Amino acid sequence: MGALAGALPSLLLGMLLMSAPETLGANPGLVVRITNKGLEYVAREGLVALQNKLHKITLPDFTGDVNIKHVGSGHYELYSLEVHSCELLGSALTPLPGQGLHFSISDSFIRVKGKWKVRKWKLKLQGSFDLKVEGITISVNLLLGSEPSGRPKVAVSSCSSHIHDVETHVSGDLGWLLNLFHSQIESKFQRMLESKICEKIEDSVPSDLQPYLQTLPVTTEIDDFMGIDYSLTEAPRATAQMLEVMLKGEIFSRDHRSPVAFLAPVMSLPEEHSRMVYFAISDYAFNTASLAYHEVGYLNFSITDDMVPPNSNLRLTTKSFRAFAPRLARKYPNMNLELQGAMVSAPSLNFSPGNISSAPQMEVEAFVLLPNSIREPVFRLGVATNVSATLTFNTSKITGFLEPRKIQVELKESKVGVFSVEMLEALLNYYILNTLYPKVNDKLEKGFPLPLLKQIELY
């Protein structure tokens, strides 16, 4: 079917999926569902591509000897054959359950023009002819699979073509002579063209369609640090109403890819078929992203006094802590503090119908900056918060946005006595809401690309 060039119209559905921990296995993190509506569109595009291919068919010359009543035996040649016009009018592309796809064409015709020669003894006659082939039907079964590299593969498992009628119109000197045995010519031409059509299709699948499927990215860069794995987890799955492509959907560090300690959950997809294409994504993609960014320390942060707003009631100096942590001020007079924060573990996104949430846990350690450039740890805080998230599918990527809520801070450990953390909570809340989460949202706004074949556009 060639490269199936053109845009694939689609409205995308981001489905919030439930996990089924008891049935975890080698499940996909992302599923692309192409419905019968989508396949109908592909069939139309494939019809155009195949029609262009048939226009370029090279038809062989053929010759033969015939016996003509009252005339005797003679020798004929048909040569310089070319497809003058071709119309493939009806097409269908449907799932072939358990195998792949069935592509069929019906109610089509081809018109061929060429030249003829007839030789009888020393008599040579020649002219041109016009041959119309009507009622062409083509039936092709495509077997879909996956390569070890994770790319899709396709092969023709069967092909048949049938021509209902062939009509020959001859011109030239004594063209009536050729008309005397036109039925023999038409029968031979019909057999030749039927085999040529399937031959062209069987050649086109490995030479055109398979290389086109190779344009589906197996890994794609997200940014300087991360990539996403779009390799197939299994062969595309065909059912009566759709074709589903299961992709790994794992985000990883480009510098050092390490095995993921958790598995993708089973997806429970709703029976939606009203659109051409659906994308379903589980929390696996986002949680592998969270793990990868956590391992490179992307969410770690540091706050020093020069980063505190000028109008803040709390400065990161020991003097500013005198009212609620007097031991700190006495032990380290007139010194600056630094707060260093990190996630306790990679935050996990939790998907449930109509809701995406996370409850990240952070630890913040405070250091006194001594004159000799040594950092002296003085207390440690635990920080908890809840966030909700929204996902957006656009024409080329998946993006997200976090909506944070107020944080809660507690004193976990202190070398300068117990003290109230209310002022620190206000400071940390300001920093996290105005600096840390915007940084994460900038990354989510850039998103990661959808797995699309070359020349496919969604809109």
Buried (B, 14 or more C-beta within 10 A) or exposed (E): BBBBEBEBBBEBBBBBBEBEEEEEEEBBBBBBBBBBBBBBBBBBBBBBBBBEBBEEBEBEEBEEEBEBEEEEEBEBBBBEBEBBEBEBEEBBBBBBEEBBBBBBBBBBBBBBBBBBBBBBEEEEBBBBBBBBBBEBBBBBBBBBBBBEEBBBBBBBBEBEBEBEEBEBEBEBEBBEBBBBBBEBBBEBBBEBBBEBBBEBBBEBBEEBBBEBBBEBBBBBEBEEBBBBBBBBBBBBBBEEBBBBBBBBBBBBBBEEEEEBEEBBBBBEBEEEBEBBBBBBBBBBBBBBBBBBBBBBEBBEBEBEBEBBEEEBEBBBBBBBBBEBBEBBBEBBEEBBBBBBBBBEEBBBBEBEEEEBBBEBEBBBBBBBBEEEEEBBEBBBBBBEBBBEBEBBBEEEBBBBBBEBEEBEBEBBEBBBEEBEBEBBBBBBBBBBBEEBBBEBBEBBEEBBBBBBBBEBEBE
